[in-house]
Amino acid sequence: MLSNIVNELLQFFMELGYLGIALGLMIEVIPSEIVLSYAGYLVSQDKVNFVGAVIAGTIGGTIAQLFLYWLGYYGGRPLVEKYGKYLLIKKKHLDVAEEWFNKYGVGVIFSARFIPVVRHAISIPAGLAKMPVMRFTIYTVLAVIPWSIFFIILGEQLGSNWRQIKYYAEPYMPYFIAAAIVFIALYAAYYMVKKRRVVR
């Protein structure tokens, strides 16, 4: 039943073209991987073009994260814990995301986008910490662009088999995660060196 509902929503969104791609990512009901891979399928059918799909994916993905950012910024932790389940964000995911943000700083906003456990939840501690919205947006856009490009290309290559995106994308995920961890380590080292210089 759920798969039928998701399929109907996806069909509805994609009939709207670029706007549908953005909306599908904004409301977070359907995983971004599925929306983007279907967008790639539409590219293969010449119903949308690649650049437009990437732009729509970037806009939709960024707005979705800004919503979570503002939820943390204005609502605080109690509101997030109460209503986060409706956004598919569990308390344990929020705990990990907040721990990462406090430990590694704002640089984790970029890198955590590629790590499944904290990918969506990381925007909330940024809002809780009152991170400047412009800096948050820049880091988010820089992460959403390659994520969108990757799944749109994969969906385009899969064509009518786009529903198998999870199976075909799975071998690439360790590389995303490894790169993200390396980035976090480098940023943490830079942050510590910078902090020591300030103390001196």
N, C-alpha and C positions, 0 to 999 in steps of 0.2 A: 504493500500500500504506500509506504513512504517513498519507494523508488518511483512509483507512478506519479505521485505528487511532485517530486523533484523533477521528473522528466517533463511534466506539464508546465511547471514554472520555467524550466530551461527553454522549452519550446516558445513559450510566451515572450520571454526576454529576448531571445535571439531573433524573433520576428521584428523586433524594434531596431535591429542593426547595432550600430555603435552605442546608442543609448542603452540598449538592452544589455550589452556587455558590461557597461559601467554599472547599471542598476543591479545586475546579477552579482557583482562583486561587492557593491555597497551594502546590500542587506544581509550578507553573510549567511543566508539560509542554505545555499549550495556551496560546497567547498570550492575555493578559487581555482584549484587544479582542474576541476571539471568544467567550470565556466570558460576558462582560458583554452582548454583543449578543444572544447566545442567551437570556440571562436576560431581556433586554428583550422578546424574542419570547414567552417564557413569560408575561410580564406582559400582553402583548396577548391572550394566550389565557386570561387569568384563572386561571392555574395557580399563580402567586405574585403578591403585590402589590408595587407599586413601592417603597415605603419599606422593606419587608423585603428586597427584592433589593439595594437600596443598602447597607443595613446589612450584609448577608451579604458583598457585594462589598468593602466597606470592611474588614471583619474579615479576610477571606481575603487581600486584597491587602497588608494591614499585616503579618500573620503571615509571609507570604512574604518580605517585606523584612526583618523581624526575623531570620529564619533566615540571610539573607545577612549581616546585621550581626553576628550571633554567630559566623558562620563567619570573618569578618575579625577579630573581637575575640579569639577563642580560638585560631583556626588560624593566623593570620598570613598574610603574602603567599605563602610557599612552598606552603602547603596549598591556597590559593585558586587559584594558578597550576596546580597539579597536577590538581585536581578541578573547577575552574570550567567546563571544557568540557562536563561532564555537566549543568551548569545553564545551558548555552547562553550562557555568558559568556566571551568571547574575551579574550586577554591585551591586545590593543590597546584594547578597550573599558575594561578595568580601568585601563590606563595613563592614558587620557583622563579617566576618572572621578576617579582619584587626583589628577591634576594640577588638575582643577577644584576638588576639595575643598580641596586645599592652598592654592590661589590665592584662592578666594572665601569659604572658611569654611563654617560649618554651614548658612548660609542656602541653600546650593545643594542641600541635601537636599530642600527643597520644590520648587524651580524645575526641577531636573534631571529630575524625574519626567515632564515633558512633552516631553523631548528624546530622540528615539529612540536615539541612539548610547550615551548614558550612563544611560538611565532605570532599568535594573535594576542596573547595576554600581555605581551611586553609593552603595549601602548598604554595600558592602564597605570602602571607605576610611574611612567613618564608624566602622566597627568597629575597623579598624586603628589609628585615631587615638584610640580609647577615648572617643568622644563619649558623653556621658551618655545612657543608654538612654531616659530619660523625654523628654528634648528631641528625640531622634531619632524617637521614636514620635509625638510631637505633630506634628512637621513632616511625617512620612510620612502620618499620618491626614488632615491638612489638604490634602495633594495627592491622596490616593487618593479622597477623597469626590467632588470635581468630576470626576475621571477616570471613576469608576464611574457617576455620574449621566449624563454625556455619552453614554457608550456604551449604557447601558440605555435611555435615551430614544431614541437612534438605532435600536437594535434593536427597540424597541416600535413605532416608526413604520414600519420596514421590514417588520415582520411576517414572513411566510414567506420574504421575500427577505433575511433577516438574514445569510446567508452572503456577501452582497455588501458587508459592512460596510467592508472595506478601501477599496473603490471610493468609497463614499459618505462615508466619514470623511476621506479624503485631502484634500479642499479645506479642511477645518477645521484640519488639522495646522499649517500655517504660522502661524495665529493663536495656537495654543498655544505654539509655539516662540518667536514674537516676544514674547509676554507673559512667557514664562520668561526670555528674554534681558534684557528690561527689568528684571524683578525682580532678576536676578543683578547687573546694573549698579548698581541702586539700593542693593542690599545691600552690594556691594563698596565703594561710595562711603561709605555709612554706617560700614562696618567701618573704613575708612581714617581717617575723621574721628575716630572714637572712639579708635582706636589712637594718633593724634597727640596727642589730649587727655591720654591716659594718660601718654605720654612726657613731655609738658610738666609 
